[in-house]
Amino acid sequence: MIIERYPFPMFDYSSVTPDSIRDDMEAVIATADAIVDRIVSESGPRTFDNTVQPIETIGAAMGDVYGRGPFLGNAAVDEKVRNAARAAEERQAKWHVDLITRDDLYEAIRSYADDPASSDLEPEPRRFLDFLLRDFEMAGHGLESDARARLKDINTRLVEIGIEFSRNLAEYEDFLVVTSADLDGLPPSYEGQLKQGEKKGTFLISMEYPDVVPFMENAKRRDLRQALSARFNSRAVQANRPLLAEAVELRAETARLFGVDSWAHYRMQEKMAKQPERVEEFYSSLIPPLQAQAREEMGILSRLLVGDTDDPTLQTWDWRYYHTQIRRTDYGLDPMEVASYFPLEQVVSGMLSLTAEVFGLSYEEIADTNAWHDDVRLYEMRDTASGAHIAHFYMDLFPREGKFGHAAAWPLIHARRSDGQAVRPVSAILANFTKPTDERPSLLQHNEVVTLFHEFGHILHMSLADTLFSRFSGASTEWDFVEAPSQIMEHWCYKPAVLQRFARHYESGDPIPADLVHQLEAARNLHVGISTMRQISFGVLDMGLHGPKHLSLDEALAEATAVSLFPFQEGTFFPASFGHMFGYDAGYYGYLWSEVFGDDMFSRFEESGLTDPVIGMRYRKEILEPNGSKDADDLLLAFLGRGPSNKAFLAKLGIDANTE
């Protein structure tokens, strides 16, 4: 059960300085070093409490200090604070490389693990010990000394590359300069959100999603869609391409040091799939039927293109535009008109109300946020039945210079209770939705509503964790399952009974018509072949670089492009801005892989009732609260009452499960 420790002071992000970030990190590292010294110098019999538990203490402190400092590299307004945060992240990561390669620490933990007394551990402490041993083995303990030294150098360099890659992307700026006439097809409100150019009567389309996506979906000027696509897919290319190439080679060298076939083989021992061959099988079962479907879809879009241009070749900068036209003509769905029913405030309120009902929660917004920006909002989450405090979470939802450019969730404090004192978690969503103006509120396109629900699934996962160890909280399941608790949330965004609770026109207050929601649901699979093959192409790129094929950057990109069925846009190199290459490396397949489980879990709600609190509480208890303290296969079995099935997933894609 969740144990309450409340109230407790929230961190004051508004007072953070570059010096405070550095000093905080150094203080935590100094404390951690002292703890390690005590572990290795222990003269008495080794026990869990004097050898293993202190590692959890270090891990929890390191997680907390990340939330106070390095996290701000994604969010802080002051560039100096962002740079200090990234420097602290690098310092922390390199310290961890040093820690995990220490012989004396490994020998201490190994000595305890070899003691017969360790066999009597309860399941979660045993899991913690086993995972700790795996960490040390993956850090090279067991290799020859020269190989271990080289591995340490590689890991240190990979830390530097990853942080530099992210910084280059976050700090990159570029614009497409347009005039009002160039915005034909877009509503006047779009022009109103753009920055003005230096020349009178011009506007700047930035590389931020609220600028790019509506333009690619609605702008009639094909040449300008092409130009924006070229800029967007060339972000940070000069700085980041060589970094990615170096990282891929260092990862391949790591695999060679361990005598395995590829980085994917090395990395995936921590994942559900275990071997890249299983990913290949997964993709091979999907690619033939989806490519056939995608070709049919592209044929329809190409005919529309020919009608406008006499050019039969559908390009990457065309498909979103014609997809939007078909949504309008065949489904009556204008993305900007649909957005009129989704003012951000109502969407947030509706999402919280829904999850409160389904999962037995209550929320309260906290006025004094002391956050990193005035736009940030802070909420407390409580258990409805007991009134016990569960968590806090921040929402930072509008774009600004230097901020993380997409949408994601971070754990800032990890839940844990292994030291006899329960610590409840804190987390944050960063997103980039259109800001409100004096004339109109922030209006979300439906796909942005889906994004918000998706990311809030991560917040629920982080917030509801009830584990002994911080190691197993903060959405710390296998990396190819971690998206399932977020993808299940997306299904509610297509249900009339759910959307009509909060989706109301920002001017008239009328609820979204049920027919319109049915059209949204019907259009959900519009061009699903194209969109799924695009997602698979990203996974193919990832596995081409990190799997047993060992392809070069250009070879992997060519293979991925061929899978997507779209021609390559000459002069671009989107992997330079593909942040998933650091974190989801040899793991991007996990988005689609875990979607299988998200769809399967939601089928329980469809069977029992979309907002059934009994199923919701079971999901909370069997999936969210155990978090990473059990294998994902065991979590699924406990919740579903059976082994997982891909039936719902395949049906959503229009594939007959009986033929697969």
N, C-alpha and C positions, 0 to 999 in steps of 0.2 A: 504494500500500500504506500501511498504518498504521505510522507511525514512533513508536517508544517514547521517551517522556521521563518516567522514573519512577525513584525516587519523587519526588514533589513535595508540598509541604505543603498540606493542606486548610485552607480558611479557617475561622477560629474564630468561628462565629456566636454562641457563648455569651458572648462578650465585647463584643458590639455594643452601642453606646449611641446615643442620638439625636445626640450631638455627633460620634461617630466616623463615622456615616453622612453627616452634613453635610460634615465635613472631607474624607472620602474622595472624595466627589463633587466638591468644589471643587478638590481636588488633581488629579484626572483632567481636569477641565475646563481648569485652568490649563495642564497639559501639552498638551492638545489644541489650545488657543489658540496655544501656542508653535509647534506643528507646522504649523498653518495659516499662521502668519506666515512660516515658512520657505518654505512652498510658494509663497505669493503674491510673496515677495521674491526668488525664484530668478532670478538674472541670466543664467545660462548656458542652453544648449539644454535644452528641456523633454524629459524622459524619463519612462518609466513609474516608475522608481525614485525620482525626485525630485518627481513630481507626483501620481501615482495611488496608488502603494504606501503613501504616508503616510496616505491616506484610510482604507485598510484598517487601518493601525495604530491610528488613532483609533477606527474602528468596533469593533475587537476590544477595545480598552480600555473603550469605553463599554458593550459587552456584558458584560464582566467586572464592571464596577462596578455595573451593574444587578443582577447576581446577588448581590453583596455587600450591597446596600442596598435599592433600590426593591422588589425581590422580597419583602422582609420585610413590606411593607405587606399581603401576603396571608397571612402566616404567623406573625409575631412575637406573643408572648404579651403583652408590655408595650404598652399603648395608645400610650404616648409614642414607643416605637420604631416602631410602625406609622405614626403620624402623621409622624414624621421621614422614614420611608421613602417615604411618599407625597409629602412635600414635595420630597425628592430626585428622585423620579420626575418631578415637575412641572418642577423646575429643569433636569433633563437634557433633557426633551422640548422645553422652550422654547429651550434652548441649541441644540438641533438645528434648530429652526425658524430661528433666527438664522443658523446655519451654512449651511443649504441655500439661503438667500436672498442670500448674499454675492455681489456682482457680481465682485469680484476673484478669488475662488476659482473661480467658474464659468468666467471668462475664461481662467484658467490651465489648467483641465482641457480646455476647448474648444480652446485653442491646441494642446495636445498631441494631442488627438483628430484635429485637422485636418492634423497633420503626417503625411506619407506613411509615416514610420517606424512609426507606430502600426498600420498594416495588417499588419505582420509578427508581431503578437502571437500567442501560442499561444491555443487556444480559451478556457480559463478566464480568463486575464487580459483577453482581448478582451471576454468576457461581463461581467466586472467593470466595465470601462470603459463599455460600452454601458448597463449598468444605472445606472451613476453619472450618465451624461448624462440618462437618462430621469428620474432622481430630480430633477435640477435643472430640467428642463423642466416636470415636474409641480409644482414649487415656484414656477413662474411666470416663469422666465427665457424671454423671448420675448413676454411681455405688456407692455403699456404701464406706465409707472412707477406711475401711480395704482392700477391694477389689482393690480400686484405688492404694493404697500404694503397694500392692503386684504386681499389673500390672506394676507399674513403675519399681520395682525391676526386673521383668521379661524382660521388654524391654531393660533395661540397660545391663542385662546379655546377651541378644540376640545380642546386638551390639558387645560385647566382643567376643562372640563365632564366629560371622560372620567374623570378622577381623582376628582372630586367624586361622580359617579354611582356609581362602584365603592365609594367610602368609605361613602356613604349605605346601600348595600345590605349591605356587610359589617358595619356597626355596628348595623343595624336589629334590634330585638328585639320579639317579640310572642309571645303564648302563648294557647292555648285551654285553659281550666280544665275539668277533668273529674274524675269520681269513678270508683271501681273499677267500679261498675255501668255506667258509660258505655263501658267498654272491652270490652263483650260482643263476642265474635268474635276477640279477640286473646289470645295466650297469656300466662300469668303473667309470663314473662320480659320482655314488653314493658312492663308496669307497672313492673317492677324497674329499667328503664333511664330512666324519667321522673323529672324533678325534682319534689319535693313542693311543693305550693302553700302559700300563707300560712295558709289555713284547713285545719284538721285533716281528713284523709281525702280531700284533693284533690291532683291531679297536674297538671303543666304540660306540654302538648304544644307543643314549640317549633316554629320554622319550619325546623329542620334536617331534612335528608332521612331520616336514620334514625328520626326521629319521625313525619314526615308520610307517607311512602310506605306503611309497614305499616298505618297507621291508615286511609288511603284504600282500601287493598286488602281490609281485613278487618273494619272496624268495622260492626256491624249498624245502629247509629243513623244513619239517613239525614240527619237534621237536623244532627247533629254533623259528618258528612262535608261537608255544605253549609257549615257555619260555618267549618270548617278551610280549605276551599277558598277561601272569601271572604277570610280573613285571609292565606292564602299568596299569593293573586293580587292582593293589595293592598299588598304589602311596599314600603315607601319611596315610596309613590305621591305624597304631598304634596311631597316634596323632589325626586323624580326626574322626574316628568312634565314640569314646565317645562324641566328640563335637556334632556330628550330632544327636546322641541319646538324648543328653541333650536338644538340640534345639527343636527336635520333641516333647518332653514331655512338654517343656515350652510353645510351641505353643498350644498344646492341653489344657494345664491349662488355657491359655488365653481364649480359646473358652468357657471353663466351667465358667469362671468369667462372661462372657457376656451372658451365658445361651443359647448358640447356639451349634449345634451338632458337629461342628468340626472347626479346623483352616481354612479349605477351605471355610466353610460358612462365617466365619468372614472376611477373606481376599477378597472373591470374590464379596462382595458388591460394590467394586470399579471397577469391570471388566464388560465386555460386557455380559459374561455368567450368572452373578449374583448368580447362584446356582450350586453346584457340580453335582446335578442331571442332569443338561443340558449337562455337560461334559460326564457323564456316557451315556446319550442318544447318544451323538455325537460319542463316541467310539463304542458303541454297534451296530451302523449302519455300521461301517467300519470293525470291527474285523472279523465277519464271512466271508465275501467275500475275504478279504485280507489274512486271515489265510489259506483259501482254496487255494488261489493263491500262497501263500508262500510255502505251502506244496508241490505243484507241482514243484516250482522252486528248492526247497531243494532236491527233488527227482532227478532232473537232475544233480545238483551239486554232490550229493552223488554217482551217477554212475561214475562220473569222479574221485572222491576220491577212490572208490573201484578199479578202474583201476590202480591207483598209489600205493595203500596201502593194499588192501583187507579188509579195515575197512569201513563199511557202515555208520558209525555214523558221520555226519557232525558236526563239532565243530565251535565255534565262531572264532577260528584262521584259519579256512579253507575257509570260504565263500568269503572273499575278494580276496583270491588267485584264487579260481576257477571262481569267477565273472570276474576277470581280464583276465583269460585264455579264457573265452567265448567271452569277448569283442574283444580279439585279433583274435580268429578263426572265429567267426560268423559275426563280424562287422568290422574286420580289424583295430581294435583300440588297439594300444599299448600305454598305458598312457605316457611312457617316450618319445615315438616317437611323439605323439600328442603334448607333451610339447615343442617340438622343434619349434612349430609355435607360442608359447606364451612367448616370452621374456617379462619380467616384464615391461620394459620401454615402449614397444609398447602397452601392455595391458592397462597400466595407461593412456597413450596418447589417445588410442582409446576410453576408457571409458569416459574420459573428453570430447573428441570430440563429442561422441554420446549424452551425457547428455547436452552439450552445445546446440546442434541442437534441441533436443527434448524439452528442458525446457527453452530455451531463455537465456542461460548463457554464460559467458566467463570466462576463467581461466588464471592466470598468476602465475608461480612459483616464489617465493621470495627467493633470494639467501641467505640473512642473516637471518637464522632461529632462532638463539639464543636458540636452542632446547636442550633437555635433552640428546641427543646423535647425533653423526655426521651422522648417517644413516638417521635421520629424515628429511623429506622434508616438506616445508610449501608452501601453495597455497592461493591465493586470488580468491574469486568468485565475479563476478559482473553481474548485469543485462545487457544483450546485448542492449536492446532497449534504455535505459536511461543512461547507463554507471554508474549507482549507485553502490557503494560498497554494497555487500550483506553479505559476511562472509569470515573468514579464516578457513582453516583446515590443520591439520598435518597428514602425513602418516609415520608410523613407522612400517616397514614391515618385518624385519628380526629378527630371534631369538637371544637371548643372555641370559646369566645367570641372574636369578632373575626376568626376565620380565614375564608379563602375558603370559600364555602358549598357548592360542588359538587365536581367532580373535574376536574383538569387537570394538565398537565405543563409545566414551565418549563425552558428552558436557562439555566444559571447561569454556565457557561464554554463558549464556542463552540470547536469544533475548528478548527485552522488550521495551516498550515505554509508560508505564503508568505514568511516572513522568515528561512527557513533553520532555524528551530527549531520542532519539532512541539509543539503544545499539544493535549493531549487534553481532552475535554469533561467537564463535570459538569452534572447535571440533577436535577430533583426532581419527584416526584408529590405532589400534595395531594389528599386525598379525605376523605370523611366517612362512615366505616363505624361500625357499632355497636361500642362499646368492650367489652373483656372485663370480666367481673366475677369475684368470688371463687368463684362457683358454676359459671360456664360461660365458655368462650372466646368470642372474637368470632366470630359465625357469620354468613356472608355469604349473603344471598339470591342465587339464581342470576343475577338481573340485575346484582347487584353484582359477581359474579365476572366477568361480561361487561365491566362498566365497568373493572375492574382490568386485565384483559387489553387492553382498548382503550387505556387510558392508557399501559400498558407498551409498546405499539406505538410511541407517541410517544417514549418513553425510548430504545428501540432505534434509532429514526430519528436522534435527537439524538446518541446515543452512538457509533454506527458511522459517522458522517460522516467521510469522508476527502477533504477539499477543501483547496485552497490557501488560500482566503479564508474568514474567519469569516462573511462575507456569505452564503455558500452552505451553511453548516452550521446546526445547531440546528433541523432540520425547516424549512428555508427554501425549500421548493419553492413553486410557485404555490399560492395560498391555497385554491383549489378542488381541489387534489390532496392537500393536506397531511393530510387525514383518511384517505386510502386506506391508508397503512401502519399505521394504528391499527385500521381496520375489518377488515382482513384477519385480525387477531388474534382477532376475535370468533368466527370459525368453529370454532376448536379447542374452544370452550366447549360445543359440542353433539355432540362425538364420543365415544362410549363408550370407544374404545381410548385416548383421551387422558385423559378424566376419571377413569377407573378407576385411573389411576396414582396419583392423589393425593386424590381425593374419598372420604374415609372418615368414617363416623359418629363424631362426637366422643366418644360414650360406648362403643359396642361395638367400634369400629375396623373394622367391616365396610365393604368398598368399596361405592360407590354401585352399585345393581343396573343391569345393562345395560338392562333394560326401562325403568327410570326415566329413564335418559338418552335412550332412544328416545322416551319420552313428552315429554321436554323438547324434543327436536328436532321432534317432531310438532306440539307446541304453539307452536313458534317463530313460526309464521305464523298462530296463532290471533288473529283480529281484526287481521290485518295491514293490512286496508283502513282501519280506524279509526286505527291507530297511524301509518301512513304519511301519511294525510291530515292528521293532527295536525302531523306534521313539515313537510309541505308548507305548511300554513297559516302556520307561522312564517316560511317563506321568502316566502310571499305578502305577509305583513305587511312584511317587510324590503323587498321590491321595490316594494310600494305606497308606502312612505315615500321610497324612494331611487331608484326607477325613473322612467320617463317619465310615469307617471300623476300624480305629485306630489300624492298624497292627503294629507289632514290626518291627525292621529293617530287621531281617531275614525273617519274614513272607512276608513283602512287596517285598523284593528282590526275594523270591521264586515265588510269584505271577507274578511279572514282567518278570522273566525268563521264566515261563510257557507261557506267552503271546508271547514272542519272538520266541518260538518254539525251541530254541537252548538249549542244556544241560548246566547246571551250571558248570563253571570252578572252581573246588574245590580249596580252599585256597585263593580265591580272594574276594574282596569286593569293587567293583567299585564305589558305592555311596560315599566312602571316598574321591574320587577325582572328584566328580560330583558337580562342583561349582554352578550349577543352583539351588541347594538346598538352596542357600542363594541369594535371589533376585527373583527367579522364583518359590519359594516354593508355592505350591497350584496354580501354574500358568504355569507349563511346557507345559500343553495341548495347551497353546496359540500359540506355533509354528505352529502346524497343524491347529488349529482353525483359525488363521489369514491367513494361506496359502489359505484357501477358498476365502478370500477377495482379496488377491494378484492375484490369478488366475482370479477371476472375473473382477478385474480392468484391467488386461492386455488384456482381451477379447475386450475391447474398442479399443486398438491399433491394434489388429488383424483384427477388422472390418474396421478400417479407414486407416490403414497404420502403419507399425511397428515403423516408426520414425516421425509420423504425428505431427508437432509442434502445431497444433490447439488442438489436444487431449492432447498433452504434457502440454501446457499452462493451459488447463482446469484442468488437474490433479494437476499441481502446485498450482493453485488458490483454488481449492475445497478440496484438501487433505493435501498438504504439508504446505501451508501458515497458514490455521486455526489451524493446529496441534491439541493441546488438548483443544482449546477454545470452541469446540462443541463436542457432543457425536459422536462416530464413526459411529453409524447408520445414523445420519444426514449427516455426511461427505460423506458416500457412496451413499446416496440418491441423494445428490447434484451432485456428479460426474457421477454416472451411469444413473441418470434420472429414476431410478426404485429401488426397493428393491434388496438387494444382492441375488445372486443365487449360488448354489453349483455345477451347471452343469459342468463348466469348470474344477473344482477341481476333481469331480468324473470321468470325462472323462480321465483326466490325469492319474488317478489311474487304469483305465481300468474297471470302474464300471459303469453300465448302470444307468443313473439318473432316468430313467422311472420306474426302479424296486425298487427304494429306497423310 
